[in-house]
Amino acid sequence: MILQLRPIAGLLISTFFLLIGSGLTGILLPLRAGLEGWSPLTIGFMGAFYAACFVAGCIYIPWLVRRIGHVRVYAVMAAMLAISLMAHAVFVNIPVWFLLRGVAGFALSGAYMVVESWLNERASNESRGFVFSSYMVTNTVGLMIGQFLLVTSDPALTTLFIFAAMSYAAAVIPTGVSPAISPQPPAEVKVDLRRLYSMSPVATIGALVTGFTFGAWSYQAPVYGSLLGYSSSQIAVMLVVAMLGGVVLQFPLGRASDKMDRRYVMLACTFVGILVSGILTFYEPTTNLTLFVAMFLFGGVLMPLYSLVVSHANDHAEPGAFVETSSSLLIVYAVGSMIGPIIAGLLIGFMGSSGLFSAIHFGFAAFAIFTILRLKVADAPSEEERGEFAYTSFGRTQTPEMYQLDPRSEEEADPSEHGV
């Protein structure tokens, strides 16, 4: 295991610093925007613009890497991230923050793609599963630590902005001094949404809904907490506990989906999501215990849902189509993540803090209804046709290059056309 880690240790350390900066930024900026008196709808539009620029980076970065190389692109992206964070602290006004969030979304997707293509080059068929798992663990731990760093200072000060900028800058060091040969450029993004929907309507709508709900949650949860009067520490722990719930329940839900029609497991997740989000719409948690239990359950069904969607879609994909299918799902997810923060921000403006979980409740309910209708008209794949569940990263850490690294990209299966 140590021998397998040695060639990729520097890349994982770089990823770790990137995710610390990303996790801290994701919670810090909505809180600071709220302290400045900016509306939840404004914060939602910032989140949508960030997501749009992230997708643009996924499309444009492979071309840029072919022109100037991995190391230069990575250094430029990290520099853009660090500069954007420092500029957030200096120029506190809405138009500048919109521009800076776009820069950050573009740069972060570029940094991720470089690291993931590098890891993909370093992974052999035998070590691919271990490399992918190590990368997923690094992603999750880095995000959680970044979110928890909020407790170290007041969001109204510049300290946390400096911490995030330092983390992005530190991410350059391990790759900058690495003797590893630069890999081939990242693959071009191939997307066919019409084919994706005809192959798996449930997975397509599921990707849209999970993007919608996670986008609403990730950008408006700090606003929700601040409107309820929670301290920075409570908000940080709230987000970490939700993520922890997703990590803990990811594999039990995944293993259950390997033994039955995955749509039933996705439906169970949405029913729990409907229940929890419905309660939180009308009930304000009054103690830390009730808050954290609710968030653990909420995160426990929200965050595994995207992994279930990807696995379900690829049960029906043709041989060799895993990367294209998963990349298409990612684009659908990104569209949802652009809509979610805006709708949640609009509802928060009308309803107060309960608007966040009203939006999420609507998303879960819509997906549950669609899945029930599909269960009536389409059969599940047979046990032989169904692949094994595998963890897929959630939130702001996904690029199409990650699916090149996923061990499922190497698998071959018999073609199936279920249209589920």
C-alpha positions as CSV (number, residue, x, y, z in Angstrom):
1,M,0.0,0.0,0.0
2,I,2.8,2.4,0.9
3,L,4.5,1.6,-2.4
4,Q,1.3,2.4,-4.3
5,L,0.9,5.7,-2.5
6,R,4.5,6.9,-3.1
7,P,4.1,7.9,-6.8
8,I,0.9,9.8,-6.1
9,A,1.6,11.2,-2.7
10,G,2.5,14.7,-4.0
11,L,-0.7,14.9,-6.1
12,L,-2.8,13.8,-3.2
13,I,-1.2,16.4,-1.0
14,S,-1.9,19.1,-3.6
15,T,-5.5,17.9,-3.8
16,F,-5.8,18.0,0.0
17,F,-4.8,21.7,0.1
18,L,-7.1,22.5,-2.8
19,L,-10.0,21.0,-1.0
20,I,-9.2,22.7,2.3
21,G,-9.4,26.0,0.4
22,S,-12.5,25.0,-1.4
23,G,-14.3,23.8,1.7
24,L,-13.5,26.9,3.7
25,T,-14.4,29.2,0.8
26,G,-17.7,27.5,0.3
27,I,-18.9,28.3,3.8
28,L,-17.1,31.6,4.3
29,L,-18.3,33.6,1.3
30,P,-22.1,33.1,1.9
31,L,-21.6,34.0,5.5
32,R,-19.7,37.1,4.8
33,A,-22.1,38.1,2.1
34,G,-24.9,37.7,4.6
35,L,-23.0,39.9,7.1
36,E,-22.7,42.5,4.4
37,G,-26.5,42.5,4.1
38,W,-26.7,41.0,0.6
39,S,-29.9,39.1,-0.1
40,P,-30.1,35.3,-0.3
41,L,-31.1,35.7,-4.0
42,T,-27.9,37.5,-4.7
43,I,-25.9,34.8,-3.0
44,G,-27.8,32.2,-5.0
45,F,-26.9,33.9,-8.3
46,M,-23.3,34.0,-7.2
47,G,-23.5,30.2,-6.7
48,A,-25.1,29.7,-10.1
49,F,-22.4,31.8,-11.8
50,Y,-19.6,29.9,-10.0
51,A,-21.2,26.6,-11.2
52,A,-21.5,27.9,-14.8
53,C,-17.8,28.9,-14.9
54,F,-16.8,25.6,-13.3
55,V,-18.4,23.8,-16.3
56,A,-16.8,26.3,-18.7
57,G,-13.4,25.4,-17.2
58,C,-14.1,21.6,-17.8
59,I,-14.7,22.4,-21.5
60,Y,-11.8,24.9,-22.0
61,I,-9.0,23.6,-19.8
62,P,-8.1,20.5,-21.9
63,W,-7.3,22.8,-24.8
64,L,-5.3,25.1,-22.6
65,V,-3.3,22.2,-21.2
66,R,-2.4,21.1,-24.7
67,R,-1.0,24.5,-25.4
68,I,1.1,25.2,-22.3
69,G,1.3,22.0,-20.3
70,H,0.1,20.6,-17.0
71,V,2.5,22.3,-14.6
72,R,2.0,25.8,-16.0
73,V,-1.8,25.4,-16.1
74,Y,-1.9,24.1,-12.5
75,A,0.3,26.9,-11.3
76,V,-1.8,29.6,-13.1
77,M,-5.0,28.1,-11.7
78,A,-3.7,28.0,-8.2
79,A,-2.5,31.6,-8.5
80,M,-5.9,32.7,-9.8
81,L,-7.6,31.0,-6.8
82,A,-5.3,32.6,-4.2
83,I,-5.6,36.0,-5.8
84,S,-9.4,35.8,-6.0
85,L,-9.6,35.0,-2.3
86,M,-7.4,37.9,-1.3
87,A,-9.4,40.2,-3.7
88,H,-12.7,39.0,-2.0
89,A,-11.3,40.5,1.3
90,V,-10.2,43.7,-0.3
91,F,-13.1,44.5,-2.7
92,V,-16.3,43.8,-0.8
93,N,-19.0,44.6,-3.3
94,I,-21.4,42.6,-5.4
95,P,-20.2,43.0,-9.0
96,V,-16.6,42.3,-8.0
97,W,-17.6,39.2,-6.0
98,F,-19.6,37.9,-9.0
99,L,-16.5,38.3,-11.2
100,L,-14.3,36.6,-8.6
101,R,-16.6,33.7,-8.1
102,G,-16.5,33.1,-11.8
103,V,-12.7,33.2,-11.8
104,A,-12.6,30.8,-8.9
105,G,-15.1,28.3,-10.5
106,F,-13.0,28.3,-13.8
107,A,-9.7,28.0,-12.0
108,L,-10.8,25.3,-9.5
109,S,-12.1,23.0,-12.3
110,G,-8.8,23.5,-14.1
111,A,-6.8,22.6,-11.1
112,Y,-8.9,19.5,-10.5
113,M,-8.6,18.3,-14.1
114,V,-4.9,18.6,-14.1
115,V,-4.5,16.6,-10.8
116,E,-7.0,14.0,-12.0
117,S,-5.4,13.5,-15.4
118,W,-2.0,13.2,-13.6
119,L,-3.4,10.6,-11.3
120,N,-5.0,8.7,-14.2
121,E,-1.6,8.6,-15.9
122,R,0.1,7.3,-12.8
123,A,-2.5,4.6,-12.1
124,S,-2.1,1.1,-13.6
125,N,-5.1,-1.2,-14.1
126,E,-4.1,-3.1,-11.0
127,S,-3.8,0.1,-8.8
128,R,-6.6,2.1,-10.3
129,G,-9.1,1.2,-7.6
130,F,-6.7,2.1,-4.8
131,V,-5.7,5.4,-6.4
132,F,-9.3,6.3,-7.0
133,S,-10.3,5.5,-3.4
134,S,-7.3,7.4,-2.1
135,Y,-8.4,10.4,-4.2
136,M,-12.0,10.2,-2.9
137,V,-10.9,10.0,0.7
138,T,-8.6,13.0,0.2
139,N,-11.4,15.0,-1.3
140,T,-13.8,14.3,1.5
141,V,-11.4,14.8,4.4
142,G,-10.0,18.1,2.8
143,L,-13.5,19.5,2.4
144,M,-14.5,18.7,5.9
145,I,-11.3,20.2,7.4
146,G,-11.8,23.3,5.3
147,Q,-15.4,23.7,6.5
148,F,-14.3,23.2,10.1
149,L,-11.6,25.9,9.8
150,L,-14.5,28.4,10.0
151,V,-14.4,28.1,13.8
152,T,-10.9,29.6,13.9
153,S,-11.9,33.2,13.2
154,D,-14.6,35.7,12.6
155,P,-16.0,35.7,9.0
156,A,-16.1,39.5,9.2
157,L,-12.3,39.6,9.4
158,T,-9.7,38.9,6.7
159,T,-8.1,36.0,8.5
160,L,-10.1,33.2,7.0
161,F,-9.7,34.7,3.5
162,I,-5.9,34.6,4.1
163,F,-6.1,31.0,5.3
164,A,-8.0,29.9,2.1
165,A,-5.5,31.8,-0.1
166,M,-2.6,30.2,1.7
167,S,-4.1,26.8,1.2
168,Y,-4.5,27.3,-2.6
169,A,-1.0,28.6,-2.8
170,A,0.4,25.7,-0.9
171,A,-1.3,23.3,-3.4
172,V,1.3,24.4,-6.0
173,I,4.3,23.2,-4.0
174,P,4.0,19.4,-4.2
175,T,3.3,19.3,-7.9
176,G,5.8,22.1,-8.7
177,V,8.7,20.0,-7.2
178,S,7.4,16.7,-8.4
179,P,9.9,14.8,-10.8
180,A,7.0,13.0,-12.4
181,I,6.6,13.4,-16.2
182,S,3.6,15.4,-17.2
183,P,0.8,13.1,-18.5
184,Q,-1.3,13.4,-21.7
185,P,-3.8,16.3,-21.8
186,P,-7.2,15.7,-20.2
187,A,-9.8,14.2,-22.5
188,E,-12.3,16.4,-24.3
189,V,-15.7,16.5,-22.7
190,K,-18.2,14.4,-24.7
191,V,-21.9,15.0,-23.9
192,D,-25.0,13.6,-25.5
193,L,-28.0,14.5,-23.3
194,R,-30.7,13.1,-25.6
195,R,-29.0,9.8,-25.7
196,L,-28.5,9.9,-21.9
197,Y,-32.2,10.5,-21.3
198,S,-33.4,7.8,-23.7
199,M,-31.0,5.4,-22.0
200,S,-32.0,6.2,-18.4
201,P,-34.6,8.9,-17.7
202,V,-34.5,8.2,-14.0
203,A,-30.7,8.8,-13.9
204,T,-31.0,12.0,-16.0
205,I,-33.7,13.5,-13.8
206,G,-31.9,12.2,-10.7
207,A,-28.7,14.1,-11.7
208,L,-30.7,17.3,-12.2
209,V,-32.4,17.0,-8.9
210,T,-29.3,16.1,-6.9
211,G,-27.6,19.1,-8.5
212,F,-30.6,21.2,-7.6
213,T,-30.7,20.1,-4.0
214,F,-27.0,20.0,-3.3
215,G,-26.5,23.4,-5.0
216,A,-29.3,24.9,-2.8
217,W,-27.8,23.3,0.3
218,S,-24.1,24.1,-0.3
219,Y,-24.7,27.8,-1.1
220,Q,-27.6,28.6,1.1
221,A,-27.0,26.4,4.2
222,P,-24.7,29.1,5.8
223,V,-27.4,31.7,5.1
224,Y,-30.0,29.3,6.7
225,G,-27.8,28.9,9.8
226,S,-27.1,32.6,10.2
227,L,-30.8,33.5,9.9
228,L,-31.6,31.1,12.7
229,G,-29.0,32.8,14.8
230,Y,-26.5,30.0,14.8
231,S,-22.9,30.8,15.6
232,S,-20.1,30.3,13.1
233,S,-19.0,27.1,15.0
234,Q,-22.5,25.7,14.9
235,I,-22.8,26.4,11.1
236,A,-19.4,24.8,10.5
237,V,-20.3,21.7,12.5
238,M,-23.7,21.5,10.8
239,L,-22.1,21.3,7.4
240,V,-19.5,18.8,8.5
241,V,-22.1,16.6,10.2
242,A,-24.2,16.5,7.0
243,M,-21.1,15.5,5.0
244,L,-20.2,12.9,7.6
245,G,-23.7,11.4,7.3
246,G,-23.2,11.1,3.5
247,V,-19.8,9.3,4.1
248,V,-21.2,6.9,6.7
249,L,-24.4,5.9,4.8
250,Q,-22.9,6.0,1.3
251,F,-21.7,2.3,1.3
252,P,-24.6,0.7,3.1
253,L,-27.0,2.3,0.6
254,G,-24.7,1.4,-2.3
255,R,-24.5,-2.3,-1.2
256,A,-28.2,-2.4,-0.8
257,S,-28.6,-1.1,-4.4
258,D,-26.3,-3.9,-5.7
259,K,-28.9,-6.4,-4.4
260,M,-32.1,-4.9,-5.8
261,D,-33.4,-2.4,-8.3
262,R,-31.4,0.8,-7.6
263,R,-34.5,2.9,-8.1
264,Y,-36.0,1.5,-4.9
265,V,-33.0,2.6,-3.0
266,M,-33.0,6.0,-4.6
267,L,-36.7,6.2,-3.8
268,A,-36.1,5.3,-0.1
269,C,-33.5,8.1,0.0
270,T,-35.9,10.6,-1.5
271,F,-38.6,9.6,1.0
272,V,-36.3,10.2,3.9
273,G,-35.2,13.5,2.3
274,I,-38.9,14.5,1.9
275,L,-39.6,13.8,5.5
276,V,-36.5,15.5,6.9
277,S,-36.7,18.6,4.7
278,G,-40.5,18.8,5.4
279,I,-39.9,18.8,9.1
280,L,-37.1,21.4,8.9
281,T,-39.4,23.6,6.8
282,F,-41.8,24.0,9.7
283,Y,-39.7,23.2,12.7
284,E,-36.6,25.1,13.8
285,P,-34.1,22.8,15.7
286,T,-33.8,24.2,19.2
287,T,-30.9,22.2,20.4
288,N,-27.5,21.1,19.0
289,L,-28.5,17.5,19.3
290,T,-31.7,17.8,17.2
291,L,-29.9,20.0,14.7
292,F,-27.0,17.6,14.2
293,V,-29.2,14.5,14.1
294,A,-31.4,16.1,11.4
295,M,-28.4,17.2,9.4
296,F,-26.8,13.7,9.7
297,L,-29.9,12.1,8.2
298,F,-30.3,14.8,5.6
299,G,-26.7,14.5,4.4
300,G,-26.9,10.7,4.7
301,V,-29.5,10.6,1.9
302,L,-28.6,13.6,-0.1
303,M,-24.9,12.9,-0.7
304,P,-25.1,9.2,-1.7
305,L,-27.9,10.0,-4.1
306,Y,-25.6,11.1,-6.9
307,S,-23.4,8.0,-6.6
308,L,-26.6,5.9,-6.9
309,V,-27.6,7.9,-10.0
310,V,-24.2,7.4,-11.7
311,S,-24.3,3.6,-10.9
312,H,-27.9,3.3,-12.1
313,A,-27.1,5.1,-15.4
314,N,-24.1,2.9,-16.0
315,D,-26.1,-0.3,-15.5
316,H,-27.6,0.7,-18.8
317,A,-24.6,2.2,-20.6
318,E,-23.1,0.5,-23.6
319,P,-19.6,-1.0,-23.3
320,G,-16.9,1.7,-23.2
321,A,-19.5,4.4,-22.6
322,F,-18.9,4.9,-18.9
323,V,-16.9,8.1,-19.2
324,E,-19.3,9.7,-21.7
325,T,-22.3,8.7,-19.7
326,S,-20.9,10.0,-16.4
327,S,-19.7,13.2,-18.0
328,S,-23.2,13.8,-19.5
329,L,-24.7,13.2,-16.0
330,L,-22.2,15.8,-14.6
331,I,-23.4,18.4,-17.1
332,V,-27.0,17.8,-16.0
333,Y,-26.0,17.9,-12.4
334,A,-24.2,21.2,-13.1
335,V,-27.4,22.7,-14.6
336,G,-29.3,21.7,-11.5
337,S,-26.6,23.2,-9.3
338,M,-27.1,26.5,-11.1
339,I,-30.9,26.5,-10.6
340,G,-30.9,25.3,-6.9
341,P,-29.2,28.2,-5.2
342,I,-31.3,30.8,-7.1
343,I,-34.7,29.1,-6.3
344,A,-33.6,28.6,-2.7
345,G,-32.5,32.2,-2.4
346,L,-35.8,33.4,-3.8
347,L,-37.8,31.3,-1.3
348,I,-35.6,32.4,1.6
349,G,-36.3,36.0,0.6
350,F,-40.1,35.3,0.8
351,M,-40.3,32.8,3.6
352,G,-37.2,33.3,5.7
353,S,-34.9,30.5,6.8
354,S,-37.6,27.8,6.0
355,G,-37.3,28.7,2.3
356,L,-34.1,26.6,2.0
357,F,-35.7,23.3,3.0
358,S,-38.9,24.2,1.1
359,A,-36.8,24.2,-2.1
360,I,-35.1,21.0,-1.2
361,H,-38.4,19.4,-0.2
362,F,-39.8,20.3,-3.7
363,G,-36.7,18.7,-5.4
364,F,-37.0,15.5,-3.5
365,A,-40.8,15.2,-4.1
366,A,-40.4,15.8,-7.8
367,F,-37.8,13.1,-8.1
368,A,-39.9,10.7,-6.0
369,I,-42.9,11.2,-8.2
370,F,-40.9,10.8,-11.4
371,T,-39.2,7.6,-10.1
372,I,-42.6,6.0,-9.1
373,L,-44.0,6.7,-12.6
374,R,-40.9,5.1,-14.2
375,L,-41.2,2.0,-12.0
376,K,-44.6,1.4,-13.5
377,V,-43.4,1.4,-17.1
378,A,-39.8,0.1,-17.2
379,D,-38.2,-3.0,-15.8
380,A,-34.9,-3.1,-13.9
381,P,-31.8,-4.7,-15.4
382,S,-31.1,-8.2,-14.5
383,E,-28.5,-9.1,-11.8
384,E,-26.0,-10.0,-14.4
385,E,-26.4,-6.7,-16.2
386,R,-26.1,-4.6,-13.0
387,G,-22.7,-3.4,-12.1
388,E,-21.3,-2.8,-8.7
389,F,-21.9,0.4,-6.8
390,A,-18.9,2.7,-6.5
391,Y,-18.5,6.0,-4.6
392,T,-18.7,9.1,-6.7
393,S,-17.6,12.5,-5.3
394,F,-20.2,15.1,-4.8
395,G,-20.5,18.8,-4.8
396,R,-17.9,21.1,-6.2
397,T,-15.2,18.5,-6.7
398,Q,-16.2,16.7,-9.9
399,T,-14.8,17.0,-13.4
400,P,-15.1,14.6,-16.4
401,E,-11.5,13.7,-15.9
402,M,-12.4,12.1,-12.6
403,Y,-14.4,9.4,-14.5
404,Q,-11.3,8.5,-16.5
405,L,-9.7,7.6,-13.2
406,D,-12.7,5.6,-11.9
407,P,-12.0,1.9,-12.2
408,R,-15.4,1.4,-13.9
409,S,-13.9,3.2,-17.0
410,E,-11.8,0.1,-17.6
411,E,-14.7,-2.4,-17.2
412,E,-16.4,-4.1,-20.1
413,A,-20.0,-5.3,-20.0
414,D,-22.6,-6.6,-22.4
415,P,-24.6,-3.8,-24.0
416,S,-28.1,-3.2,-22.8
417,E,-30.9,-0.9,-23.9
418,H,-33.4,-0.8,-21.1
419,G,-34.5,2.9,-21.4
420,V,-35.1,2.9,-17.6
